[in-house]
Amino acid sequence: MNDKRICLDANIWIKLFTPEEGSDTVKDLIRLWIEEGVLFIGPSFLLFEFSSALRKKEKRNLLKENEGSASLEFFYSYPILLYQSEEYLKETWDLAKKMEETVLYDVGYLALALWQKVPFYTADEKFFNKAKKFYPEIHLI
């Protein structure tokens, strides 16, 4: 079994399940990574962040009524190892201070990638530009 792991921001998962800019690229990458036996990792709050984004899109009529719940069920079928945020909370806190961030959600993904020494992918250009100074294994999709 391949021991390659990748940390994906929730915004990448959203692009996989909802049509938006970059969705085709994300679909191709995820398909390739799955073929290569990649294990995806994320913070435990990924489930809530992903679900909240789907719910918001559904409420704004960007998804049909049952698409959100269907996407959520399909999302659970992906090989994602979730880490409890308490395991790396201190690293997240310290990194947020260095980055001068007040919200720890995005920093939590980056801290997890740093802690586990895996590549981190995001679709958030503003966060990417700030974070690349702290972790060279961050990638923008």
OpenMM code with the backbone's topology and positions (N, CA, C; nanometers):
from openmm import Vec3, app, unit

residues = "MET ASN ASP LYS ARG ILE CYS LEU ASP ALA ASN ILE TRP ILE LYS LEU PHE THR PRO GLU GLU GLY SER ASP THR VAL LYS ASP LEU ILE ARG LEU TRP ILE GLU GLU GLY VAL LEU PHE ILE GLY PRO SER PHE LEU LEU PHE GLU PHE SER SER ALA LEU ARG LYS LYS GLU LYS ARG ASN LEU LEU LYS GLU ASN GLU GLY SER ALA SER LEU GLU PHE PHE TYR SER TYR PRO ILE LEU LEU TYR GLN SER GLU GLU TYR LEU LYS GLU THR TRP ASP LEU ALA LYS LYS MET GLU GLU THR VAL LEU TYR ASP VAL GLY TYR LEU ALA LEU ALA LEU TRP GLN LYS VAL PRO PHE TYR THR ALA ASP GLU LYS PHE PHE ASN LYS ALA LYS LYS PHE TYR PRO GLU ILE HIS LEU ILE".split()
positions = [
    Vec3(0.0848, -0.1205, 0.0000),
    Vec3(0.0000, 0.0000, 0.0000),
    Vec3(0.0878, 0.1248, 0.0000),
    Vec3(0.0484, 0.2229, -0.0753),
    Vec3(0.1175, 0.3501, -0.0829),
    Vec3(0.0935, 0.4259, 0.0474),
    Vec3(0.2002, 0.4836, 0.1045),
    Vec3(0.1826, 0.5569, 0.2296),
    Vec3(0.1765, 0.7079, 0.2078),
    Vec3(0.1477, 0.7492, 0.0851),
    Vec3(0.1377, 0.8917, 0.0548),
    Vec3(0.0097, 0.9488, 0.1142),
    Vec3(0.0260, 1.0628, 0.1827),
    Vec3(-0.0894, 1.1306, 0.2427),
    Vec3(-0.0894, 1.2761, 0.1982),
    Vec3(-0.2091, 1.3317, 0.1901),
    Vec3(-0.2292, 1.4704, 0.1476),
    Vec3(-0.3376, 1.5316, 0.2354),
    Vec3(-0.3153, 1.6554, 0.2757),
    Vec3(-0.4172, 1.7300, 0.3514),
    Vec3(-0.4867, 1.8259, 0.2553),
    Vec3(-0.6192, 1.8152, 0.2490),
    Vec3(-0.6982, 1.9020, 0.1617),
    Vec3(-0.7878, 1.9932, 0.2443),
    Vec3(-0.7851, 2.1200, 0.2096),
    Vec3(-0.8747, 2.2181, 0.2719),
    Vec3(-1.0188, 2.1837, 0.2338),
    Vec3(-1.1130, 2.2226, 0.3167),
    Vec3(-1.2548, 2.1973, 0.2884),
    Vec3(-1.2957, 2.2578, 0.1546),
    Vec3(-1.2360, 2.3706, 0.1177),
    Vec3(-1.2742, 2.4337, -0.0090),
    Vec3(-1.2393, 2.3471, -0.1297),
    Vec3(-1.1424, 2.2592, -0.1167),
    Vec3(-1.1102, 2.1648, -0.2247),
    Vec3(-1.2206, 2.0601, -0.2354),
    Vec3(-1.2632, 2.0080, -0.1211),
    Vec3(-1.3717, 1.9084, -0.1219),
    Vec3(-1.5001, 1.9680, -0.1779),
    Vec3(-1.5265, 2.0935, -0.1461),
    Vec3(-1.6469, 2.1595, -0.1989),
    Vec3(-1.6407, 2.1669, -0.3512),
    Vec3(-1.5233, 2.1972, -0.4044),
    Vec3(-1.5081, 2.2024, -0.5509),
    Vec3(-1.5324, 2.0667, -0.6151),
    Vec3(-1.5041, 1.9602, -0.5429),
    Vec3(-1.5280, 1.8266, -0.5960),
    Vec3(-1.6771, 1.7991, -0.6119),
    Vec3(-1.7563, 1.8498, -0.5197),
    Vec3(-1.8988, 1.8156, -0.5163),
    Vec3(-1.9922, 1.9222, -0.5702),
    Vec3(-1.9428, 2.0423, -0.5939),
    Vec3(-2.0292, 2.1482, -0.6459),
    Vec3(-1.9601, 2.2165, -0.7635),
    Vec3(-2.0359, 2.2539, -0.8632),
    Vec3(-1.9752, 2.3174, -0.9816),
    Vec3(-1.9321, 2.4613, -0.9510),
    Vec3(-1.8030, 2.4842, -0.9593),
    Vec3(-1.7488, 2.6185, -0.9431),
    Vec3(-1.6128, 2.6219, -1.0105),
    Vec3(-1.5513, 2.7374, -1.0170),
    Vec3(-1.4223, 2.7501, -1.0828),
    Vec3(-1.3213, 2.6543, -1.0193),
    Vec3(-1.2542, 2.5772, -1.1023),
    Vec3(-1.1547, 2.4828, -1.0534),
    Vec3(-1.2073, 2.3434, -1.0251),
    Vec3(-1.3381, 2.3230, -1.0378),
    Vec3(-1.3969, 2.1924, -1.0069),
    Vec3(-1.3407, 2.0808, -1.0954),
    Vec3(-1.3248, 2.1067, -1.2237),
    Vec3(-1.2732, 2.0030, -1.3141),
    Vec3(-1.1307, 1.9632, -1.2770),
    Vec3(-1.0489, 2.0607, -1.2432),
    Vec3(-0.9114, 2.0326, -1.2007),
    Vec3(-0.9102, 1.9476, -1.0749),
    Vec3(-0.9938, 1.9842, -0.9787),
    Vec3(-1.0021, 1.9092, -0.8528),
    Vec3(-1.0478, 1.7661, -0.8791),
    Vec3(-1.1485, 1.7489, -0.9631),
    Vec3(-1.1972, 1.6140, -0.9939),
    Vec3(-1.0857, 1.5278, -1.0535),
    Vec3(-1.0099, 1.5854, -1.1462),
    Vec3(-0.9005, 1.5114, -1.2090),
    Vec3(-0.7925, 1.4752, -1.1075),
    Vec3(-0.7572, 1.5700, -1.0208),
    Vec3(-0.6543, 1.5438, -0.9201),
    Vec3(-0.6977, 1.4378, -0.8200),
    Vec3(-0.8197, 1.4489, -0.7718),
    Vec3(-0.8683, 1.3514, -0.6728),
    Vec3(-0.8734, 1.2124, -0.7356),
    Vec3(-0.9199, 1.2044, -0.8588),
    Vec3(-0.9239, 1.0750, -0.9288),
    Vec3(-0.7826, 1.0164, -0.9378),
    Vec3(-0.6863, 1.0985, -0.9760),
    Vec3(-0.5478, 1.0546, -0.9865),
    Vec3(-0.4933, 1.0102, -0.8508),
    Vec3(-0.5181, 1.0908, -0.7480),
    Vec3(-0.4680, 1.0571, -0.6147),
    Vec3(-0.5283, 0.9258, -0.5638),
    Vec3(-0.6550, 0.9049, -0.5903),
    Vec3(-0.7188, 0.7799, -0.5472),
    Vec3(-0.6566, 0.6616, -0.6212),
    Vec3(-0.6338, 0.6786, -0.7506),
    Vec3(-0.5678, 0.5723, -0.8280),
    Vec3(-0.4289, 0.5414, -0.7725),
    Vec3(-0.3610, 0.6427, -0.7201),
    Vec3(-0.2269, 0.6254, -0.6632),
    Vec3(-0.2315, 0.5742, -0.5189),
    Vec3(-0.3507, 0.5576, -0.4640),
    Vec3(-0.3638, 0.5069, -0.3277),
    Vec3(-0.3375, 0.6099, -0.2192),
    Vec3(-0.3553, 0.7362, -0.2521),
    Vec3(-0.3339, 0.8438, -0.1550),
    Vec3(-0.4385, 0.8360, -0.0443),
    Vec3(-0.3936, 0.8605, 0.0775),
    Vec3(-0.4839, 0.8734, 0.1923),
    Vec3(-0.4966, 1.0220, 0.2218),
    Vec3(-0.6176, 1.0709, 0.2251),
    Vec3(-0.6422, 1.2113, 0.2562),
    Vec3(-0.6510, 1.2269, 0.4073),
    Vec3(-0.5968, 1.3372, 0.4577),
    Vec3(-0.6089, 1.3649, 0.6005),
    Vec3(-0.6721, 1.5018, 0.6189),
    Vec3(-0.7312, 1.5217, 0.7351),
    Vec3(-0.7928, 1.6499, 0.7653),
    Vec3(-0.8227, 1.6618, 0.9134),
    Vec3(-0.8506, 1.7818, 0.9574),
    Vec3(-0.8913, 1.8005, 1.0963),
    Vec3(-1.0343, 1.7497, 1.1151),
    Vec3(-1.0666, 1.7119, 1.2365),
    Vec3(-1.2007, 1.6584, 1.2623),
    Vec3(-1.3104, 1.7582, 1.2259),
    Vec3(-1.2802, 1.8876, 1.2349),
    Vec3(-1.3827, 1.9874, 1.2023),
    Vec3(-1.4085, 1.9982, 1.0528),
    Vec3(-1.3319, 1.9262, 0.9709),
    Vec3(-1.3568, 1.9226, 0.8266),
    Vec3(-1.5007, 1.8813, 0.7973),
    Vec3(-1.5509, 1.7840, 0.8718),
    Vec3(-1.6879, 1.7363, 0.8482),
    Vec3(-1.7900, 1.8485, 0.8639),
    Vec3(-1.7730, 1.9302, 0.9657),
    Vec3(-1.8674, 2.0394, 0.9892),
    Vec3(-1.8475, 2.1540, 0.8904),
    Vec3(-1.7217, 2.1831, 0.8580),
    Vec3(-1.6958, 2.2909, 0.7626),
    Vec3(-1.7494, 2.2546, 0.6238),
    Vec3(-1.7255, 2.1312, 0.5810),
    Vec3(-1.7747, 2.0839, 0.4526),
    Vec3(-1.9277, 2.0830, 0.4512),
    Vec3(-1.9875, 2.0279, 0.5559),
    Vec3(-2.1341, 2.0208, 0.5646),
    Vec3(-2.1967, 2.1596, 0.5655),
    Vec3(-2.1361, 2.2520, 0.6363),
    Vec3(-2.1880, 2.3892, 0.6430),
    Vec3(-2.1840, 2.4561, 0.5059),
    Vec3(-2.0762, 2.4342, 0.4327),
    Vec3(-2.0648, 2.4938, 0.2993),
    Vec3(-2.1701, 2.4363, 0.2050),
    Vec3(-2.1928, 2.3047, 0.2141),
    Vec3(-2.2977, 2.2434, 0.1312),
    Vec3(-2.4348, 2.2996, 0.1676),
    Vec3(-2.4605, 2.3086, 0.2961),
    Vec3(-2.5910, 2.3594, 0.3426),
    Vec3(-2.6135, 2.5028, 0.2954),
    Vec3(-2.5085, 2.5835, 0.3026),
    Vec3(-2.5187, 2.7228, 0.2579),
    Vec3(-2.5504, 2.7294, 0.1084),
    Vec3(-2.4837, 2.6455, 0.0293),
    Vec3(-2.5100, 2.6437, -0.1156),
    Vec3(-2.6523, 2.5960, -0.1445),
    Vec3(-2.6989, 2.4990, -0.0689),
    Vec3(-2.8344, 2.4490, -0.0875),
    Vec3(-2.9369, 2.5570, -0.0520),
    Vec3(-2.9132, 2.6278, 0.0582),
    Vec3(-3.0051, 2.7337, 0.1012),
    Vec3(-3.0094, 2.8486, 0.0003),
    Vec3(-2.8979, 2.8745, -0.0645),
    Vec3(-2.8907, 2.9811, -0.1653),
    Vec3(-2.9346, 2.9329, -0.3030),
    Vec3(-2.9892, 2.8115, -0.3081),
    Vec3(-3.0365, 2.7506, -0.4328),
    Vec3(-2.9257, 2.7300, -0.5362),
    Vec3(-2.8032, 2.7117, -0.4891),
    Vec3(-2.6925, 2.6788, -0.5776),
    Vec3(-2.6817, 2.5276, -0.5954),
    Vec3(-2.7547, 2.4558, -0.5120),
    Vec3(-2.7694, 2.3107, -0.5217),
    Vec3(-2.9175, 2.2788, -0.5169),
    Vec3(-2.9557, 2.1713, -0.5826),
    Vec3(-3.0946, 2.1270, -0.5734),
    Vec3(-3.1194, 2.0737, -0.4325),
    Vec3(-3.2460, 2.0606, -0.3986),
    Vec3(-3.2851, 2.0283, -0.2613),
    Vec3(-3.2110, 1.9091, -0.2002),
    Vec3(-3.1956, 1.8007, -0.2704),
    Vec3(-3.1334, 1.6818, -0.2118),
    Vec3(-2.9862, 1.6641, -0.2503),
    Vec3(-2.9318, 1.7542, -0.3300),
    Vec3(-2.7926, 1.7408, -0.3718),
    Vec3(-2.6958, 1.7534, -0.2541),
    Vec3(-2.7260, 1.8404, -0.1617),
    Vec3(-2.6383, 1.8592, -0.0463),
    Vec3(-2.6249, 1.7332, 0.0367),
    Vec3(-2.7380, 1.6736, 0.0719),
    Vec3(-2.7322, 1.5523, 0.1537),
    Vec3(-2.6724, 1.4349, 0.0760),
    Vec3(-2.6985, 1.4267, -0.0537),
    Vec3(-2.6397, 1.3207, -0.1359),
    Vec3(-2.4877, 1.3390, -0.1443),
    Vec3(-2.4430, 1.4625, -0.1613),
    Vec3(-2.2992, 1.4908, -0.1660),
    Vec3(-2.2333, 1.4559, -0.0336),
    Vec3(-2.3009, 1.4865, 0.0750),
    Vec3(-2.2480, 1.4559, 0.2079),
    Vec3(-2.2287, 1.3060, 0.2260),
    Vec3(-2.3267, 1.2274, 0.1838),
    Vec3(-2.3141, 1.0819, 0.1944),
    Vec3(-2.1998, 1.0299, 0.1085),
    Vec3(-2.1856, 1.0837, -0.0119),
    Vec3(-2.0786, 1.0409, -0.1005),
    Vec3(-1.9419, 1.0814, -0.0445),
    Vec3(-1.9358, 1.1994, 0.0156),
    Vec3(-1.8123, 1.2495, 0.0780),
    Vec3(-1.7599, 1.1495, 0.1811),
    Vec3(-1.8507, 1.0899, 0.2573),
    Vec3(-1.8105, 0.9935, 0.3609),
    Vec3(-1.7442, 0.8691, 0.3035),
    Vec3(-1.7592, 0.8435, 0.1746),
    Vec3(-1.6998, 0.7243, 0.1144),
    Vec3(-1.5518, 0.7437, 0.0795),
    Vec3(-1.5024, 0.8663, 0.0881),
    Vec3(-1.3626, 0.8922, 0.0545),
    Vec3(-1.2701, 0.8507, 0.1689),
    Vec3(-1.1477, 0.8062, 0.1337),
    Vec3(-1.0533, 0.7646, 0.2376),
    Vec3(-0.9898, 0.8859, 0.3066),
    Vec3(-1.0554, 0.9334, 0.4111),
    Vec3(-1.0074, 1.0518, 0.4837),
    Vec3(-0.9824, 1.0133, 0.6287),
    Vec3(-0.8599, 1.0326, 0.6723),
    Vec3(-0.8243, 1.0105, 0.8117),
    Vec3(-0.8359, 1.1442, 0.8831),
    Vec3(-0.9237, 1.1500, 0.9821),
    Vec3(-0.9472, 1.2748, 1.0545),
    Vec3(-0.8703, 1.2742, 1.1864),
    Vec3(-0.8088, 1.3880, 1.2161),
    Vec3(-0.7340, 1.4045, 1.3401),
    Vec3(-0.8097, 1.4993, 1.4321),
    Vec3(-0.8152, 1.4624, 1.5584),
    Vec3(-0.8756, 1.5508, 1.6574),
    Vec3(-0.7882, 1.6750, 1.6709),
    Vec3(-0.8485, 1.7899, 1.6700),
    Vec3(-0.7718, 1.9143, 1.6723),
    Vec3(-0.6915, 1.9314, 1.8006),
    Vec3(-0.7322, 1.8653, 1.9092),
    Vec3(-0.6572, 1.8770, 2.0348),
    Vec3(-0.5149, 1.8236, 2.0187),
    Vec3(-0.4959, 1.7301, 1.9263),
    Vec3(-0.3650, 1.6686, 1.9072),
    Vec3(-0.2604, 1.7687, 1.8576),
    Vec3(-0.3033, 1.8711, 1.7887),
    Vec3(-0.2084, 1.9687, 1.7346),
    Vec3(-0.2572, 2.1124, 1.7576),
    Vec3(-0.3361, 2.1306, 1.8628),
    Vec3(-0.3902, 2.2637, 1.8922),
    Vec3(-0.2800, 2.3632, 1.9259),
    Vec3(-0.1809, 2.3208, 2.0043),
    Vec3(-0.0728, 2.4122, 2.0391),
    Vec3(0.0009, 2.4584, 1.9129),
    Vec3(0.0277, 2.3654, 1.8208),
    Vec3(0.0938, 2.4018, 1.6954),
    Vec3(0.0075, 2.4997, 1.6148),
    Vec3(-0.1223, 2.4762, 1.6154),
    Vec3(-0.2145, 2.5655, 1.5445),
    Vec3(-0.2114, 2.7047, 1.6068),
    Vec3(-0.2185, 2.7088, 1.7377),
    Vec3(-0.2169, 2.8363, 1.8108),
    Vec3(-0.0881, 2.9135, 1.7813),
    Vec3(0.0259, 2.8450, 1.7937),
    Vec3(0.1553, 2.9101, 1.7709),
    Vec3(0.1689, 2.9587, 1.6269),
    Vec3(0.1233, 2.8777, 1.5324),
    Vec3(0.1302, 2.9170, 1.3919),
    Vec3(0.0381, 3.0359, 1.3634),
    Vec3(-0.0798, 3.0361, 1.4229),
    Vec3(-0.1728, 3.1481, 1.4043),
    Vec3(-0.1102, 3.2784, 1.4555),
    Vec3(-0.0402, 3.2699, 1.5669),
    Vec3(0.0272, 3.3896, 1.6195),
    Vec3(0.1352, 3.4372, 1.5225),
    Vec3(0.2156, 3.3438, 1.4702),
    Vec3(0.3211, 3.3810, 1.3746),
    Vec3(0.2624, 3.4431, 1.2482),
    Vec3(0.1491, 3.3893, 1.2048),
    Vec3(0.0854, 3.4379, 1.0818),
    Vec3(-0.0030, 3.5599, 1.1061),
    Vec3(-0.0205, 3.5946, 1.2329),
    Vec3(-0.1083, 3.7048, 1.2735),
    Vec3(-0.2517, 3.6807, 1.2300),
    Vec3(-0.2947, 3.5545, 1.2435),
    Vec3(-0.4323, 3.5144, 1.2123),
    Vec3(-0.5129, 3.5093, 1.3411),
    Vec3(-0.6370, 3.5520, 1.3344),
    Vec3(-0.7233, 3.5453, 1.4519),
    Vec3(-0.8198, 3.4277, 1.4460),
    Vec3(-0.8453, 3.3775, 1.3259),
    Vec3(-0.9343, 3.2630, 1.3077),
    Vec3(-0.8471, 3.1407, 1.2830),
    Vec3(-0.8702, 3.0351, 1.3615),
    Vec3(-0.7808, 2.9198, 1.3560),
    Vec3(-0.8227, 2.8095, 1.2595),
    Vec3(-0.9376, 2.8190, 1.1956),
    Vec3(-0.9821, 2.7095, 1.1094),
    Vec3(-0.8840, 2.6816, 0.9961),
    Vec3(-0.8544, 2.7821, 0.9147),
    Vec3(-0.7626, 2.7616, 0.8030),
    Vec3(-0.6232, 2.7240, 0.8526),
    Vec3(-0.5806, 2.7888, 0.9582),
    Vec3(-0.4496, 2.7592, 1.0161),
    Vec3(-0.4461, 2.6151, 1.0672),
    Vec3(-0.5590, 2.5635, 1.1115),
    Vec3(-0.5668, 2.4257, 1.1601),
    Vec3(-0.5287, 2.3244, 1.0534),
    Vec3(-0.5731, 2.3453, 0.9307),
    Vec3(-0.5350, 2.2567, 0.8201),
    Vec3(-0.3834, 2.2644, 0.7962),
    Vec3(-0.3325, 2.3858, 0.7930),
    Vec3(-0.1901, 2.4056, 0.7687),
    Vec3(-0.1070, 2.3439, 0.8810),
    Vec3(-0.1486, 2.3646, 1.0055),
    Vec3(-0.0758, 2.3083, 1.1194),
    Vec3(-0.0781, 2.1556, 1.1149),
    Vec3(-0.1906, 2.0985, 1.0744),
    Vec3(-0.1993, 1.9534, 1.0619),
    Vec3(-0.1015, 1.9036, 0.9553),
    Vec3(-0.0970, 1.9706, 0.8419),
    Vec3(-0.0041, 1.9320, 0.7349),
    Vec3(0.1410, 1.9425, 0.7824),
    Vec3(0.1725, 2.0486, 0.8529),
    Vec3(0.3067, 2.0660, 0.9089),
    Vec3(0.3389, 1.9542, 1.0079),
    Vec3(0.2466, 1.9293, 1.0982),
    Vec3(0.2643, 1.8288, 1.2034),
    Vec3(0.2849, 1.6902, 1.1435),
    Vec3(0.2095, 1.6585, 1.0392),
    Vec3(0.2177, 1.5272, 0.9762),
    Vec3(0.3175, 1.5233, 0.8594),
    Vec3(0.3758, 1.6405, 0.8267),
    Vec3(0.4749, 1.6506, 0.7184),
    Vec3(0.4195, 1.5995, 0.5850),
    Vec3(0.3029, 1.6527, 0.5487),
    Vec3(0.2378, 1.6152, 0.4232),
    Vec3(0.2062, 1.7413, 0.3427),
    Vec3(0.1905, 1.7285, 0.2117),
    Vec3(0.1498, 1.8436, 0.1304),
    Vec3(0.0089, 1.8900, 0.1692),
    Vec3(-0.0128, 2.0198, 0.1571),
    Vec3(-0.1432, 2.0799, 0.1869),
    Vec3(-0.1915, 2.1541, 0.0635),
    Vec3(-0.3164, 2.1291, 0.0263),
    Vec3(-0.3779, 2.1916, -0.0906),
    Vec3(-0.4968, 2.2775, -0.0471),
    Vec3(-0.5030, 2.3973, -0.1021),
    Vec3(-0.6129, 2.4884, -0.0736),
    Vec3(-0.6553, 2.5592, -0.2017),
    Vec3(-0.7755, 2.6132, -0.2005),
    Vec3(-0.8240, 2.6949, -0.3113),
    Vec3(-0.8348, 2.8415, -0.2690),
    Vec3(-0.7907, 2.8710, -0.1488),
    Vec3(-0.7989, 3.0060, -0.0925),
    Vec3(-0.6688, 3.0803, -0.1244),
    Vec3(-0.6726, 3.1628, -0.2275),
    Vec3(-0.5519, 3.2306, -0.2743),
    Vec3(-0.4933, 3.3249, -0.1697),
    Vec3(-0.5785, 3.3958, -0.0997),
    Vec3(-0.5308, 3.4896, 0.0026),
    Vec3(-0.4571, 3.4136, 0.1137),
    Vec3(-0.5161, 3.3044, 0.1594),
    Vec3(-0.4516, 3.2247, 0.2640),
    Vec3(-0.3235, 3.1612, 0.2105),
    Vec3(-0.3272, 3.1096, 0.0900),
    Vec3(-0.2087, 3.0502, 0.0277),
    Vec3(-0.0932, 3.1491, 0.0258),
    Vec3(-0.1192, 3.2712, -0.0189),
    Vec3(-0.0135, 3.3716, -0.0285),
    Vec3(0.0479, 3.4033, 0.1070),
    Vec3(-0.0327, 3.4005, 0.2096),
    Vec3(0.0180, 3.4260, 0.3438),
    Vec3(0.0911, 3.3033, 0.3996),
    Vec3(0.0367, 3.1859, 0.3758),
    Vec3(0.0878, 3.0633, 0.4368),
    Vec3(0.2143, 3.0093, 0.3711),
    Vec3(0.2364, 3.0409, 0.2445),
    Vec3(0.3522, 2.9829, 0.1755),
    Vec3(0.4846, 3.0270, 0.2374),
    Vec3(0.4816, 3.1354, 0.3125),
    Vec3(0.6016, 3.1802, 0.3835),
    Vec3(0.6350, 3.0866, 0.4997),
    Vec3(0.5352, 3.0135, 0.5453),
    Vec3(0.5518, 2.9285, 0.6629),
    Vec3(0.5624, 2.7795, 0.6292),
    Vec3(0.5190, 2.7418, 0.5078),
    Vec3(0.5222, 2.6010, 0.4714),
    Vec3(0.5347, 2.5871, 0.3204),
    Vec3(0.6510, 2.5405, 0.2725),
    Vec3(0.6704, 2.5321, 0.1277),
    Vec3(0.5886, 2.4243, 0.0602),
    Vec3(0.5306, 2.3321, 0.1371),
    Vec3(0.4515, 2.2231, 0.0792),
    Vec3(0.3027, 2.2583, 0.0673),
    Vec3(0.2725, 2.3885, 0.0624),
    Vec3(0.1353, 2.4323, 0.0397),
    Vec3(0.1177, 2.4551, -0.1102),
    Vec3(0.0026, 2.4148, -0.1616),
    Vec3(-0.0248, 2.4257, -0.3051),
    Vec3(-0.1615, 2.4893, -0.3267),
    Vec3(-0.1701, 2.5737, -0.4277),
    Vec3(-0.2939, 2.6416, -0.4629),
    Vec3(-0.3567, 2.5725, -0.5840),
    Vec3(-0.4828, 2.5395, -0.5726),
    Vec3(-0.5570, 2.4827, -0.6859),
    Vec3(-0.6594, 2.5852, -0.7297),
] * unit.nanometer
topology = app.Topology()
chain = topology.addChain("A")
for resn in residues:
    res = topology.addResidue(resn, chain)
    for name in ("N", "CA", "C"):
        topology.addAtom(name, app.Element.getBySymbol(name[0]), res)
